[in-house]
Amino acid sequence: MKVYLPFLIAIIFASCNGDSLYKAGNLIELGYPIETSLRSSLIRNYLDTLIQKRGYNIPDKWSHLNKLVDIDSTFHKRIYFKKNPEEMYLISFGGMLVLSDIYNPQINQTDWVAERAAMPKEEELRVKARFKKEILDIIEVMANQDGLADSLIYKQ
């Protein structure tokens, strides 16, 4: 134990160097609010259907890209898009619907895009439009087909 203690102390001090302070990258998020008249419960239910039955499930090659909040599958879901550009979104339901993070190797080859400064504005607009078109619009169609939309859409 004595041999490892100096090594452990050196690691702690090295990590406290002002230039390399640890940023809790697993807790940082883009936090793009998603405006929709659909209720979160409807989105959450149909999102599971899209993931399980419509090919939006996470491929094995990206299964290791978990974030700490991703463990809580009640309030966070990952959804995968295989069409160009191949990417994955982390969606959060903690009250307001939020697009928390994006994983797109064309934007960041090694990690989630979790800071707004790292997301080019044109990519932000594309991602939001994709989420609306490929997820929210499809969920609304599915809910209408199931006769659920009227009771699960917020009235304006």
Sequence and secondary structure as in RCSB ss.txt:
>XXXX:A:sequence
MKVYLPFLIAIIFASCNGDSLYKAGNLIELGYPIETSLRSSLIRNYLDTLIQKRGYNIPDKWSHLNKLVDIDSTF
HKRIYFKKNPEEMYLISFGGMLVLSDIYNPQINQTDWVAERAAMPKEEELRVKARFKKEILDIIEVMANQDGLAD
SLIYKQ
>XXXX:A:secstr
 TTHHHHHHHHHHHHTSGGG    TTT    EE   SB HHHHHHHHHHHHHHSS S  GGGTT   GGGG TTT
EEEEEE SSS EEEEEE SSS EEEEEE TTT SSS B SGGGS HHHHHHHHHHHIIIIIHHHHHHHHHTT HH
HHB   
